[in-house]
Amino acid sequence: MSQITIQCRLVASESSRHQLWKLMAEINTPLINELLHQVNQHPEFETWRQKGKHPTSVVKELCQPLRTDPRFIGQPGRFYASAIALVNYIYKSWFALMKRSQFQLEGKIRWLEMLNSDVELVKSSGVSLDSLRIKAAEILTKLVILDNADTQSTNGKKAKKPKKAQNSDSNSLSKNLFESYFKTENNLTRCAISYLLKNGCKISEKEEDSKKFAQRRRKVEIQIERLREQLETRIPKGRDLTDTKWLATLFTATHNVPTNEAEAKSWQDSLLRQSSKVPFPVAYETNEDMTWFKNQFGRICVKLSGLSEHTFQVYCDSRQLHWFQRFLEDQQIKKNSKNQHSSSLFTLRSGRIAWQEEEGKGDPWKANHLTLYCSVDTRLWTTEGTNQVREEKAEEITKTITNTKAKGNLNEKQQAHIKRKNSTLDRINNPFPRPTKPLYKGQSYILVGVSLGLEKPATLAIVDGTTGKVLTYRSIRQLLGDNYKLLNRQRQQKHSLSHQSQVAQTLAAPNQFGESELGEYIDRLIAQEIVAIAQTYKAGSIVLPKLGDMREQVQSEVQAKAEQKSDLIEVQKKYAKQYRVSVHQWSYGRLIANIHSSAAKAGIVVEEAKQSVRGSPQEKAKELAIAAYYSRKIN
């Protein structure tokens, strides 16, 4: 992905800020809240939840009558379109999350049905434990033989698998065992498979500890209960800028006695939850919704569609100023050429205005800052990158024209559509003047594996995929260099915030404390250094772990540290708790986003692979790169 997001602060007169705040806070945000409510009250809502998606046209249909509602009239057309797009985005994400939770719940329920003690398995199968183990060994041997047969190459030799692929064999075996369990109707076979799965696909010679098994089963039951709660209660509710719901809950809690613990907890959660104090952002999906110009002082300004009577001055960092200068140049070139250039080749792709919450007293439009976020395509900065985008768009337009003509007997509307497409094609072939800079060309077989961990946020390995050899390693200390001391400072800050949060929870007080931007600054430093090293070695891609695997990674690292400390379970648990407190979890999503952004600017491809749970950070980084290369060859 070659798109990145930049931002600037928008400065305007008090009357302009006041007017914009009223539109966004008093009309647009309540409209979004109403749409969110109407969607979850829709008769088909439960069906959508089961499917994991909803028809996007529904939100537009629900919004249509609200345009004439006295509560929501008086907004620019762009604000209605933004509200529809935002609600669609929220529910698209929410339905996908619920579908995943539902899938996890169904899997946990199936696993709970299979998870039986040795005593229960013996009773159910009608054979002795030794006989059950013999049957389990037969099933295990058969599956291993079949798995080995599948890995044979066409010439009869075993296909050489990287170490990463070998480490995933146990996961593949578990998957095959689960499939076999649900395919067979034989009770003895099912009991033997259950025995294997609960023992990690192995035959255990030890006698089962009934207390530990009971704890294990109870753990799965708790996970099921939590997943069910998530599916029932986590519905998008919008933003309560007036604290109406909070005051209503406070009134209820002070005048009534809770009927049970669950109700008391829901009241407490509602009162302690800190809702956002700023309205929902407004999106400008097209780059011509923003008009750029310079005022009499030479400062870049912007006017927004639907708010043309208001002028906003751009205040940004010097590192991003060139982007806003480009936005202005693109529009001026298009205007001076009498629209002979296409806006589809503007460097700016879309924008979004949002209020940034700040600490301060007074009116909210005075205390809070207005921010403009701009999505830009980094390829459109240079002549070479623009030509690449132009060829892609020209091919897409040509294909559309060809498919439309192939239908034959075109009506007036279709003919007009073809005429517009041909006009767009002509304008696309008239590119904007851009600076020349050769596109980055890395060697596809050189990969940069980046392993993520708890104690060491990032470790890098440059790997030659053809040989599997490592060209160089980089530890987190080497990546940060003189800035490594900032990592310890960040951990101290998180430790302090964690302590404050724990104290607040004990006192039943609000416990959401904001963090400094130090962590994000460190992420940017790490990302920039990773990209710089990739460029030095002419790497074709950067391989990152899948974010969904990080919880397993962190747990494995903590457990490994605890096992090194002592063989006693009690000591391991105590050390694991102390270790988590001292190190804290890094914001991996933020770090990955920064690496994506830096790689996009440099034109380096980013791949994903599953990170191994075993081995040192260097080994994990190496295996990550090899796994990506191996997966690439298979695909």
ZAMARGU-4260 file (C-alpha; in steps of 0.2 Angstrom, whole numbers, plus 5000, padded with zeros to 4 digits):
<rodrens>
0) 5000/5000/5000 | 5008/5017/4995 | 4996/5028/5004 | 5000/5037/5020 | 4992/5049/5031
5) 4998/5067/5036 | 4990/5080/5047 | 4990/5098/5050 | 4982/5110/5062 | 4968/5121/5055
10) 4967/5139/5062 | 4952/5150/5059 | 4942/5164/5066 | 4932/5161/5082 | 4916/5162/5072
15) 4921/5149/5060 | 4927/5137/5073 | 4910/5140/5083 | 4900/5137/5067 | 4909/5121/5063
20) 4908/5115/5081 | 4889/5117/5081 | 4887/5108/5065 | 4898/5093/5070 | 4893/5092/5089
25) 4875/5097/5089 | 4869/5090/5072 | 4881/5078/5064 | 4886/5068/5079 | 4868/5066/5085
30) 4864/5060/5067 | 4877/5047/5068 | 4871/5041/5085 | 4854/5040/5078 | 4860/5030/5063
35) 4870/5018/5074 | 4854/5015/5085 | 4842/5012/5070 | 4854/5000/5062 | 4855/4989/5078
40) 4836/4990/5079 | 4834/4984/5062 | 4824/4968/5060 | 4838/4960/5050 | 4851/4965/5062
45) 4853/4947/5070 | 4855/4940/5052 | 4868/4952/5048 | 4877/4948/5064 | 4877/4929/5059
50) 4884/4933/5042 | 4897/4945/5048 | 4892/4959/5037 | 4877/4971/5032 | 4871/4979/5016
55) 4879/4996/5015 | 4864/5003/5006 | 4853/5001/5022 | 4862/5015/5031 | 4859/5027/5016
60) 4840/5022/5016 | 4839/5025/5035 | 4848/5042/5033 | 4836/5048/5019 | 4821/5052/5030
65) 4832/5060/5043 | 4838/5073/5031 | 4821/5082/5034 | 4821/5078/5053 | 4822/5095/5062
70) 4836/5088/5073 | 4847/5085/5059 | 4843/5098/5045 | 4855/5112/5040 | 4870/5102/5037
75) 4881/5103/5021 | 4878/5088/5009 | 4896/5082/5013 | 4891/5080/5031 | 4877/5068/5027
80) 4888/5057/5016 | 4901/5057/5029 | 4889/5051/5042 | 4883/5037/5031 | 4901/5032/5027
85) 4906/5032/5045 | 4892/5022/5051 | 4895/5009/5037 | 4913/5008/5042 | 4909/5006/5061
90) 4897/4992/5058 | 4908/4984/5045 | 4922/4983/5058 | 4910/4978/5072 | 4901/4964/5062
95) 4918/4957/5057 | 4924/4957/5075 | 4907/4949/5081 | 4909/4935/5067 | 4926/4931/5073
100) 4920/4931/5091 | 4906/4920/5086 | 4918/4908/5077 | 4929/4908/5093 | 4914/4904/5104
105) 4908/4890/5093 | 4926/4883/5093 | 4927/4884/5112 | 4910/4876/5114 | 4916/4862/5103
110) 4932/4860/5113 | 4923/4860/5129 | 4912/4846/5123 | 4928/4836/5119 | 4938/4840/5134
115) 4935/4826/5146 | 4946/4819/5160 | 4954/4802/5158 | 4941/4794/5170 | 4927/4801/5159
120) 4935/4795/5143 | 4938/4778/5149 | 4920/4777/5155 | 4913/4784/5138 | 4924/4772/5127
125) 4921/4757/5138 | 4940/4752/5137 | 4955/4753/5149 | 4966/4768/5149 | 4980/4758/5142
130) 4969/4752/5128 | 4964/4770/5125 | 4982/4775/5124 | 4986/4761/5111 | 4971/4767/5100
135) 4978/4785/5101 | 4995/4780/5096 | 4988/4771/5081 | 4978/4786/5076 | 4994/4797/5078
140) 5005/4786/5068 | 4993/4785/5054 | 4991/4804/5053 | 5010/4807/5054 | 5012/4794/5039
145) 4999/4803/5029 | 5006/4820/5033 | 5024/4814/5027 | 5016/4807/5011 | 5008/4824/5007
150) 5025/4832/5008 | 5033/4821/4995 | 5038/4830/4979 | 5033/4823/4962 | 5050/4815/4960
155) 5049/4804/4976 | 5060/4815/4986 | 5055/4824/5001 | 5051/4843/4998 | 5063/4853/5009
160) 5054/4863/5021 | 5061/4878/5031 | 5062/4877/5050 | 5047/4888/5052 | 5036/4875/5042
165) 5043/4861/5052 | 5038/4870/5068 | 5020/4872/5062 | 5018/4853/5060 | 5010/4851/5077
170) 4997/4864/5073 | 4994/4855/5056 | 4992/4838/5066 | 4980/4846/5079 | 4969/4853/5064
175) 4969/4835/5056 | 4964/4828/5073 | 4950/4840/5075 | 4944/4836/5057 | 4945/4817/5060
180) 4935/4819/5077 | 4920/4827/5068 | 4921/4815/5053 | 4920/4799/5063 | 4905/4791/5072
185) 4916/4778/5081 | 4915/4782/5100 | 4932/4774/5104 | 4941/4784/5090 | 4933/4800/5096
190) 4939/4797/5114 | 4956/4793/5108 | 4957/4809/5098 | 4951/4819/5113 | 4965/4811/5123
195) 4978/4816/5110 | 4971/4834/5109 | 4971/4838/5127 | 4989/4831/5129 | 4996/4841/5115
200) 4995/4828/5102 | 5006/4816/5112 | 5004/4800/5123 | 5005/4805/5141 | 5012/4791/5153
205) 5008/4802/5168 | 4993/4800/5179 | 4981/4815/5176 | 4980/4827/5190 | 4961/4829/5193
210) 4963/4847/5201 | 4973/4854/5187 | 4961/4846/5174 | 4946/4854/5183 | 4956/4871/5183
215) 4959/4869/5164 | 4941/4865/5161 | 4935/4880/5171 | 4947/4891/5161 | 4938/4886/5145
220) 4921/4889/5153 | 4926/4906/5158 | 4932/4910/5141 | 4915/4905/5134 | 4906/4916/5147
225) 4917/4931/5142 | 4914/4928/5123 | 4895/4927/5126 | 4896/4943/5136 | 4905/4952/5122
230) 4892/4946/5109 | 4878/4952/5119 | 4884/4969/5125 | 4896/4977/5114 | 4885/4986/5102
235) 4891/5003/5095 | 4883/5017/5105 | 4890/5033/5098 | 4896/5048/5107 | 4887/5056/5122
240) 4894/5074/5121 | 4881/5081/5133 | 4883/5067/5146 | 4864/5064/5145 | 4866/5045/5147
245) 4879/5047/5161 | 4867/5058/5171 | 4853/5046/5169 | 4863/5032/5175 | 4869/5042/5190
250) 4851/5047/5194 | 4846/5028/5193 | 4860/5023/5204 | 4857/5035/5217 | 4838/5032/5218
255) 4837/5013/5216 | 4845/4997/5223 | 4853/4986/5211 | 4844/4969/5209 | 4860/4959/5207
260) 4878/4960/5205 | 4878/4961/5186 | 4866/4977/5186 | 4877/4985/5200 | 4893/4982/5189
265) 4884/4989/5173 | 4880/5005/5183 | 4898/5006/5189 | 4905/5003/5172 | 4894/5016/5164
270) 4898/5029/5177 | 4917/5026/5176 | 4918/5026/5157 | 4925/5042/5150 | 4915/5046/5134
275) 4924/5056/5121 | 4921/5075/5123 | 4924/5079/5104 | 4912/5075/5090 | 4914/5062/5076
280) 4926/5068/5062 | 4919/5073/5045 | 4927/5064/5030 | 4930/5072/5013 | 4931/5057/5001
285) 4936/5066/4985 | 4951/5077/4983 | 4941/5091/4975 | 4931/5094/4990 | 4945/5104/4997
290) 4951/5120/4988 | 4969/5126/4992 | 4975/5144/4990 | 4987/5156/4998 | 4981/5171/5008
295) 4989/5189/5008 | 5003/5183/5020 | 5008/5169/5009 | 5001/5155/5021 | 4993/5140/5013
300) 4974/5140/5017 | 4960/5128/5013 | 4941/5129/5010 | 4930/5114/5013 | 4915/5109/5002
305) 4899/5115/5011 | 4909/5128/5021 | 4915/5139/5007 | 4912/5155/5017 | 4925/5149/5030
310) 4944/5150/5028 | 4956/5138/5037 | 4974/5142/5038 | 4986/5127/5038 | 4999/5125/5052
315) 5010/5110/5050 | 5028/5104/5054 | 5041/5109/5041 | 5043/5090/5037 | 5026/5090/5030
320) 5024/5107/5022 | 5030/5101/5005 | 5014/5090/5004 | 5003/5104/5006 | 5012/5115/4994
325) 5010/5100/4981 | 4991/5100/4985 | 4991/5119/4980 | 5001/5116/4965 | 4991/5102/4958
330) 4975/5112/4959 | 4983/5127/4951 | 4990/5117/4937 | 4973/5109/4933 | 4964/5126/4934
335) 4977/5135/4923 | 4976/5121/4910 | 4957/5123/4909 | 4954/5106/4916 | 4965/5097/4904
340) 4973/5087/4919 | 4964/5074/4929 | 4961/5075/4948 | 4963/5056/4949 | 4982/5060/4948
345) 4981/5073/4962 | 4994/5068/4976 | 4980/5071/4988 | 4967/5057/4989 | 4955/5061/5003
350) 4954/5071/5019 | 4946/5071/5036 | 4943/5085/5049 | 4942/5081/5067 | 4943/5090/5084
355) 4958/5085/5094 | 4953/5085/5113 | 4964/5097/5123 | 4965/5101/5142 | 4958/5118/5145
360) 4943/5128/5151 | 4931/5138/5141 | 4920/5135/5126 | 4925/5118/5117 | 4928/5127/5100
365) 4941/5137/5109 | 4949/5124/5120 | 4950/5110/5107 | 4961/5110/5091 | 4954/5107/5074
370) 4965/5095/5064 | 4965/5090/5045 | 4970/5072/5041 | 4975/5070/5023 | 4978/5053/5014
375) 4991/5055/5000 | 4998/5042/4987 | 5017/5043/4989 | 5019/5036/4971 | 5011/5052/4964
380) 5026/5063/4971 | 5037/5058/4956 | 5036/5056/4937 | 5040/5038/4938 | 5027/5034/4951
385) 5014/5045/4943 | 5017/5035/4927 | 5014/5019/4936 | 4998/5025/4943 | 4993/5032/4926
390) 4995/5015/4918 | 4985/5006/4931 | 4971/5018/4930 | 4971/5019/4911 | 4971/5000/4910
395) 4956/5000/4922 | 4946/5013/4912 | 4950/5004/4895 | 4943/4988/4902 | 4927/4997/4908
400) 4925/5004/4891 | 4928/4988/4882 | 4916/4978/4894 | 4902/4991/4891 | 4904/4991/4872
405) 4903/4972/4872 | 4885/4973/4878 | 4879/4981/4862 | 4864/4991/4858 | 4869/5005/4871
410) 4857/5017/4877 | 4860/5035/4879 | 4865/5033/4897 | 4878/5020/4893 | 4885/5030/4878
415) 4887/5046/4890 | 4896/5035/4902 | 4908/5029/4888 | 4911/5047/4883 | 4915/5052/4901
420) 4927/5038/4902 | 4936/5042/4886 | 4937/5060/4892 | 4945/5054/4908 | 4957/5043/4899
425) 4963/5058/4888 | 4966/5069/4904 | 4975/5055/4913 | 4987/5054/4898 | 4991/5072/4901
430) 5002/5070/4917 | 5007/5083/4930 | 5025/5090/4930 | 5034/5080/4944 | 5052/5079/4950
435) 5061/5064/4943 | 5067/5050/4955 | 5070/5032/4951 | 5058/5020/4958 | 5065/5008/4972
440) 5070/4991/4965 | 5074/4978/4978 | 5079/4960/4975 | 5064/4949/4978 | 5074/4935/4986
445) 5081/4947/5000 | 5069/4949/5014 | 5069/4958/5030 | 5061/4948/5044 | 5055/4959/5059
450) 5051/4949/5075 | 5041/4957/5089 | 5042/4953/5107 | 5039/4959/5125 | 5056/4963/5131
455) 5063/4967/5114 | 5050/4976/5104 | 5058/4973/5087 | 5073/4962/5081 | 5078/4962/5063
460) 5086/4949/5051 | 5091/4951/5033 | 5089/4934/5025 | 5093/4928/5007 | 5077/4917/5003
465) 5086/4906/4990 | 5099/4900/5003 | 5091/4903/5019 | 5107/4912/5025 | 5106/4927/5036
470) 5116/4942/5029 | 5115/4952/5046 | 5105/4954/5062 | 5100/4970/5071 | 5094/4970/5089
475) 5083/4984/5096 | 5098/4992/5104 | 5106/4993/5087 | 5091/4999/5079 | 5089/5014/5091
480) 5107/5017/5094 | 5109/5033/5105 | 5091/5033/5107 | 5090/5017/5116 | 5089/5026/5133
485) 5071/5032/5127 | 5065/5014/5128 | 5068/5013/5146 | 5061/5030/5149 | 5045/5024/5140
490) 5044/5008/5151 | 5046/5019/5167 | 5031/5030/5161 | 5020/5015/5157 | 5024/5007/5174
495) 5019/5024/5183 | 5003/5025/5173 | 4999/5007/5177 | 5001/5010/5196 | 4990/5026/5195
500) 4977/5015/5186 | 4978/5002/5199 | 4975/5014/5213 | 4961/5022/5204 | 4952/5005/5201
505) 4954/5001/5220 | 4946/5018/5224 | 4932/5015/5210 | 4938/5031/5202 | 4940/5035/5183
510) 4956/5025/5178 | 4959/5031/5160 | 4976/5040/5160 | 4983/5047/5143 | 5001/5042/5138
515) 5014/5054/5131 | 5019/5053/5113 | 5036/5045/5117 | 5031/5028/5112 | 5025/5034/5095
520) 5041/5043/5093 | 5051/5027/5097 | 5041/5018/5085 | 5045/5030/5071 | 5063/5029/5075
525) 5062/5010/5074 | 5052/5010/5058 | 5064/5023/5049 | 5079/5012/5054 | 5072/4996/5048
530) 5067/5004/5031 | 5085/5012/5030 | 5093/4995/5032 | 5081/4987/5020 | 5087/4999/5007
535) 5105/4997/5011 | 5104/4978/5007 | 5092/4981/4992 | 5078/4970/5001 | 5063/4966/4991
540) 5051/4966/5005 | 5049/4968/5024 | 5040/4953/5033 | 5030/4957/5049 | 5021/4945/5061
545) 5002/4944/5060 | 4996/4955/5074 | 4983/4943/5079 | 4996/4931/5085 | 5004/4943/5097
550) 4995/4938/5113 | 5001/4920/5110 | 5019/4927/5107 | 5019/4937/5123 | 5012/4923/5134
555) 5025/4911/5127 | 5039/4924/5130 | 5033/4926/5148 | 5031/4907/5151 | 5049/4904/5144
560) 5056/4917/5156 | 5047/4910/5171 | 5052/4892/5167 | 5071/4898/5166 | 5069/4905/5183
565) 5062/4890/5192 | 5055/4872/5190 | 5042/4876/5204 | 5025/4881/5197 | 5021/4893/5211
570) 5038/4902/5208 | 5035/4903/5189 | 5018/4911/5192 | 5025/4924/5204 | 5040/4928/5193
575) 5028/4929/5177 | 5018/4942/5186 | 5033/4952/5191 | 5040/4951/5174 | 5024/4958/5166
580) 5023/4972/5178 | 5042/4977/5175 | 5042/4976/5156 | 5024/4979/5150 | 5017/4976/5133
585) 5022/4987/5118 | 5009/4994/5106 | 5013/4982/5092 | 4999/4989/5081 | 5006/5006/5082
590) 5023/5000/5078 | 5017/4990/5063 | 5007/5005/5057 | 5023/5015/5057 | 5033/5002/5048
595) 5020/5001/5035 | 5020/5020/5033 | 5039/5021/5031 | 5040/5007/5019 | 5026/5015/5008
600) 5036/5031/5007 | 5051/5021/5001 | 5041/5010/4990 | 5045/4993/4999 | 5033/4979/4999
605) 5027/4973/5016 | 5022/4955/5019 | 5015/4946/5033 | 5018/4928/5041 | 5015/4919/5057
610) 5029/4921/5070 | 5036/4906/5079 | 5032/4905/5097 | 5049/4897/5101 | 5067/4902/5099
615) 5077/4918/5102 | 5071/4935/5094 | 5085/4933/5080 | 5079/4915/5076 | 5061/4921/5075
620) 5065/4935/5063 | 5075/4923/5052 | 5061/4910/5052 | 5048/4924/5049 | 5057/4929/5033
625) 5060/4911/5027 | 5042/4907/5030 | 5036/4922/5019 | 5048/4916/5005 | 5042/4898/5006
630) 5024/4904/5007 | 5027/4915/4991 | 5034/4900/4982 | 5019/4889/4986 | 5006/4902/4981
</rodrens>
